[in-house]
Amino acid sequence: MMISFIDSGVLVAAARSVGELSEKALSILEDSEREFADSVFVKLEVIPKAISNRQTKESEFYETFFSSITYWANDLDKMALQYLLC
């Protein structure tokens, strides 16, 4: 089983379901040979904006995805430090 960290760009492309990029993103998310990893930072990137813009189906899509995460990046101090060093 492959572990894939999904960033916000993949989620937004998949949720909006428009064009070739969306199809590629959905094919990644629907791949039964993958387990997913993510962080609270990605969650905070996509969910508040969808809710704020009243994009109910989009926010539900994100919630469904995040409920299926197998691996959460939990060392937030280390992640924040890496972000600041970039």
N, CA and C atoms as a LAMMPS dump frame, in Angstrom:
ITEM: TIMESTEP
0
ITEM: NUMBER OF ATOMS
258
ITEM: BOX BOUNDS ff ff ff
-5.0000000000000000e+02 5.0000000000000000e+02
-5.0000000000000000e+02 5.0000000000000000e+02
-5.0000000000000000e+02 5.0000000000000000e+02
ITEM: ATOMS id mol type element x y z
1 1 1 N 0.859 -1.181 0
2 1 2 C 0 0 0
3 1 3 C 0.899 1.237 0
4 2 1 N 0.588 2.175 -0.861
5 2 2 C 1.337 3.416 -0.967
6 2 3 C 0.71 4.463 -0.043
7 3 1 N 1.555 5.221 0.663
8 3 2 C 1.076 6.317 1.508
9 3 3 C 1.296 7.615 0.742
10 4 1 N 0.24 8.412 0.603
11 4 2 C 0.312 9.675 -0.145
12 4 3 C -0.149 10.827 0.734
13 5 1 N 0.681 11.867 0.817
14 5 2 C 0.305 13.095 1.507
15 5 3 C -0.397 13.973 0.479
16 6 1 N -1.626 14.334 0.77
17 6 2 C -2.436 15.101 -0.18
18 6 3 C -2.431 16.569 0.217
19 7 1 N -2.033 17.418 -0.725
20 7 2 C -2.029 18.852 -0.423
21 7 3 C -3.344 19.5 -0.837
22 8 1 N -3.486 20.753 -0.484
23 8 2 C -4.749 21.461 -0.727
24 8 3 C -5.075 21.591 -2.206
25 9 1 N -4.066 21.708 -3.056
26 9 2 C -4.315 21.838 -4.492
27 9 3 C -5.019 20.626 -5.071
28 10 1 N -4.618 19.442 -4.628
29 10 2 C -5.261 18.211 -5.096
30 10 3 C -6.711 18.172 -4.621
31 11 1 N -6.926 18.535 -3.368
32 11 2 C -8.29 18.513 -2.819
33 11 3 C -9.199 19.506 -3.519
34 12 1 N -8.717 20.717 -3.738
35 12 2 C -9.54 21.739 -4.4
36 12 3 C -9.87 21.292 -5.825
37 13 1 N -8.878 20.783 -6.535
38 13 2 C -9.12 20.32 -7.906
39 13 3 C -10.166 19.205 -7.93
40 14 1 N -10.053 18.271 -7.015
41 14 2 C -11.007 17.158 -6.968
42 14 3 C -12.403 17.629 -6.583
43 15 1 N -12.486 18.508 -5.609
44 15 2 C -13.783 18.96 -5.099
45 15 3 C -14.554 19.78 -6.122
46 16 1 N -13.862 20.515 -6.934
47 16 2 C -14.544 21.401 -7.886
48 16 3 C -14.936 20.7 -9.173
49 17 1 N -14.448 19.511 -9.398
50 17 2 C -14.872 18.628 -10.499
51 17 3 C -14.967 19.302 -11.857
52 18 1 N -13.899 19.991 -12.251
53 18 2 C -13.903 20.648 -13.56
54 18 3 C -12.6 20.32 -14.285
55 19 1 N -12.711 19.677 -15.442
56 19 2 C -11.58 19.484 -16.317
57 19 3 C -10.653 18.325 -16.012
58 20 1 N -9.594 18.285 -16.808
59 20 2 C -8.619 17.199 -16.754
60 20 3 C -7.892 17.142 -15.414
61 21 1 N -7.558 18.291 -14.858
62 21 2 C -6.871 18.329 -13.571
63 21 3 C -7.729 17.704 -12.481
64 22 1 N -9.007 17.986 -12.507
65 22 2 C -9.934 17.404 -11.543
66 22 3 C -9.995 15.89 -11.686
67 23 1 N -10.031 15.413 -12.914
68 23 2 C -10.069 13.969 -13.151
69 23 3 C -8.822 13.295 -12.6
70 24 1 N -7.663 13.904 -12.789
71 24 2 C -6.411 13.351 -12.272
72 24 3 C -6.433 13.336 -10.743
73 25 1 N -6.887 14.432 -10.14
74 25 2 C -6.958 14.503 -8.677
75 25 3 C -7.905 13.443 -8.13
76 26 1 N -9.055 13.289 -8.751
77 26 2 C -10.021 12.273 -8.313
78 26 3 C -9.467 10.856 -8.474
79 27 1 N -8.698 10.63 -9.534
80 27 2 C -8.125 9.292 -9.735
81 27 3 C -7.128 8.959 -8.62
82 28 1 N -6.419 9.946 -8.126
83 28 2 C -5.498 9.742 -7.002
84 28 3 C -6.291 9.427 -5.741
85 29 1 N -7.309 10.223 -5.468
86 29 2 C -8.101 10.041 -4.246
87 29 3 C -8.912 8.755 -4.251
88 30 1 N -9.245 8.239 -5.416
89 30 2 C -10.04 7.016 -5.525
90 30 3 C -9.185 5.762 -5.679
91 31 1 N -7.875 5.913 -5.673
92 31 2 C -6.955 4.795 -5.853
93 31 3 C -6.977 3.887 -4.624
94 32 1 N -7.465 2.674 -4.784
95 32 2 C -7.593 1.743 -3.653
96 32 3 C -6.245 1.225 -3.159
97 33 1 N -5.176 1.503 -3.882
98 33 2 C -3.838 1.082 -3.469
99 33 3 C -3.134 2.152 -2.63
100 34 1 N -3.845 3.204 -2.267
101 34 2 C -3.25 4.292 -1.484
102 34 3 C -3.897 4.404 -0.114
103 35 1 N -3.077 4.785 0.851
104 35 2 C -3.548 5.264 2.142
105 35 3 C -3.114 6.712 2.195
106 36 1 N -3.866 7.524 2.896
107 36 2 C -3.587 8.947 2.862
108 36 3 C -3.056 9.484 4.178
109 37 1 N -2.18 10.461 4.018
110 37 2 C -1.623 11.194 5.15
111 37 3 C -1.94 12.662 4.928
112 38 1 N -2.104 13.385 6.027
113 38 2 C -2.35 14.817 5.905
114 38 3 C -2.063 15.511 7.224
115 39 1 N -2.279 16.814 7.222
116 39 2 C -2.045 17.601 8.433
117 39 3 C -3.205 18.554 8.662
118 40 1 N -3.29 19.026 9.871
119 40 2 C -4.334 19.985 10.224
120 40 3 C -4.172 21.274 9.413
121 41 1 N -2.951 21.573 8.979
122 41 2 C -2.73 22.796 8.206
123 41 3 C -3.456 22.739 6.856
124 42 1 N -3.437 21.592 6.206
125 42 2 C -4.163 21.447 4.935
126 42 3 C -5.658 21.558 5.193
127 43 1 N -6.106 20.94 6.264
128 43 2 C -7.52 21.019 6.627
129 43 3 C -7.935 22.481 6.833
130 44 1 N -7.083 23.239 7.504
131 44 2 C -7.386 24.654 7.756
132 44 3 C -7.304 25.506 6.495
133 45 1 N -6.621 25.022 5.479
134 45 2 C -6.559 25.751 4.209
135 45 3 C -7.858 25.664 3.428
136 46 1 N -8.505 24.5 3.473
137 46 2 C -9.632 24.284 2.561
138 46 3 C -11.013 24.403 3.189
139 47 1 N -11.196 23.907 4.387
140 47 2 C -12.545 23.853 4.962
141 47 3 C -13.116 25.238 5.297
142 48 1 N -12.386 26.113 5.99
143 48 2 C -12.99 27.412 6.332
144 48 3 C -13.424 28.228 5.111
145 49 1 N -12.639 28.193 4.04
146 49 2 C -13.003 28.96 2.852
147 49 3 C -14.27 28.403 2.208
148 50 1 N -14.369 27.083 2.121
149 50 2 C -15.575 26.474 1.541
150 50 3 C -16.809 26.813 2.378
151 51 1 N -16.669 26.758 3.698
152 51 2 C -17.798 27.087 4.579
153 51 3 C -18.154 28.56 4.449
154 52 1 N -17.14 29.417 4.463
155 52 2 C -17.361 30.862 4.357
156 52 3 C -18.072 31.229 3.055
157 53 1 N -17.735 30.53 1.982
158 53 2 C -18.35 30.795 0.674
159 53 3 C -19.628 29.983 0.446
160 54 1 N -20.095 29.336 1.502
161 54 2 C -21.325 28.547 1.458
162 54 3 C -21.297 27.461 0.374
163 55 1 N -20.131 26.876 0.208
164 55 2 C -19.953 25.773 -0.733
165 55 3 C -20.162 24.463 0.03
166 56 1 N -21.407 24.148 0.317
167 56 2 C -21.751 23.018 1.175
168 56 3 C -21.216 21.697 0.648
169 57 1 N -21.408 21.42 -0.623
170 57 2 C -20.939 20.146 -1.181
171 57 3 C -19.418 20.068 -1.136
172 58 1 N -18.76 21.184 -1.387
173 58 2 C -17.301 21.209 -1.339
174 58 3 C -16.808 20.95 0.089
175 59 1 N -17.399 21.608 1.07
176 59 2 C -16.961 21.391 2.461
177 59 3 C -17.274 19.96 2.898
178 60 1 N -18.388 19.388 2.446
179 60 2 C -18.703 17.989 2.755
180 60 3 C -17.682 17.042 2.113
181 61 1 N -17.263 17.363 0.905
182 61 2 C -16.24 16.573 0.224
183 61 3 C -14.961 16.549 1.068
184 62 1 N -14.543 17.721 1.54
185 62 2 C -13.329 17.8 2.361
186 62 3 C -13.496 17.024 3.663
187 63 1 N -14.623 17.187 4.313
188 63 2 C -14.86 16.482 5.579
189 63 3 C -14.818 14.967 5.375
190 64 1 N -15.398 14.501 4.283
191 64 2 C -15.371 13.078 3.98
192 64 3 C -13.936 12.609 3.764
193 65 1 N -13.171 13.381 3.007
194 65 2 C -11.777 13.019 2.777
195 65 3 C -11.007 12.97 4.103
196 66 1 N -11.115 14.011 4.909
197 66 2 C -10.335 14.06 6.148
198 66 3 C -10.753 12.974 7.137
199 67 1 N -11.98 12.527 7.06
200 67 2 C -12.407 11.44 7.947
201 67 3 C -11.784 10.107 7.546
202 68 1 N -11.232 10.03 6.343
203 68 2 C -10.625 8.784 5.87
204 68 3 C -9.104 8.75 6.02
205 69 1 N -8.522 9.8 6.577
206 69 2 C -7.062 9.869 6.715
207 69 3 C -6.568 8.758 7.637
208 70 1 N -5.543 8.055 7.184
209 70 2 C -4.931 6.99 7.974
210 70 3 C -3.802 7.539 8.842
211 71 1 N -3.034 8.473 8.305
212 71 2 C -1.852 9 8.998
213 71 3 C -1.944 10.518 9.1
214 72 1 N -1.946 11.012 10.323
215 72 2 C -1.958 12.453 10.561
216 72 3 C -0.56 12.896 10.976
217 73 1 N -0.083 13.974 10.396
218 73 2 C 1.188 14.574 10.808
219 73 3 C 0.906 15.271 12.135
220 74 1 N 1.46 14.739 13.209
221 74 2 C 1.121 15.221 14.551
222 74 3 C 2.168 16.103 15.202
223 75 1 N 3.386 16.097 14.695
224 75 2 C 4.439 16.899 15.313
225 75 3 C 4.347 18.332 14.766
226 76 1 N 3.391 19.091 15.298
227 76 2 C 3.107 20.42 14.768
228 76 3 C 4.27 21.39 14.966
229 77 1 N 5.018 21.25 16.05
230 77 2 C 6.17 22.127 16.263
231 77 3 C 7.201 21.929 15.162
232 78 1 N 7.498 20.691 14.836
233 78 2 C 8.46 20.385 13.785
234 78 3 C 7.954 20.861 12.422
235 79 1 N 6.662 20.655 12.165
236 79 2 C 6.093 21.094 10.898
237 79 3 C 6.14 22.606 10.76
238 80 1 N 5.822 23.321 11.821
239 80 2 C 5.843 24.779 11.783
240 80 3 C 7.258 25.279 11.559
241 81 1 N 8.236 24.646 12.189
242 81 2 C 9.637 25.043 12.013
243 81 3 C 10.065 24.826 10.573
244 82 1 N 9.698 23.695 9.985
245 82 2 C 10.041 23.425 8.586
246 82 3 C 9.414 24.47 7.667
247 83 1 N 8.178 24.846 7.966
248 83 2 C 7.48 25.86 7.155
249 83 3 C 8.215 27.199 7.234
250 84 1 N 8.645 27.568 8.423
251 84 2 C 9.328 28.847 8.607
252 84 3 C 10.686 28.87 7.944
253 85 1 N 11.309 27.706 7.805
254 85 2 C 12.64 27.631 7.194
255 85 3 C 12.589 27.619 5.677
256 86 1 N 11.414 27.437 5.103
257 86 2 C 11.284 27.403 3.634
258 86 3 C 11.359 28.769 3.036
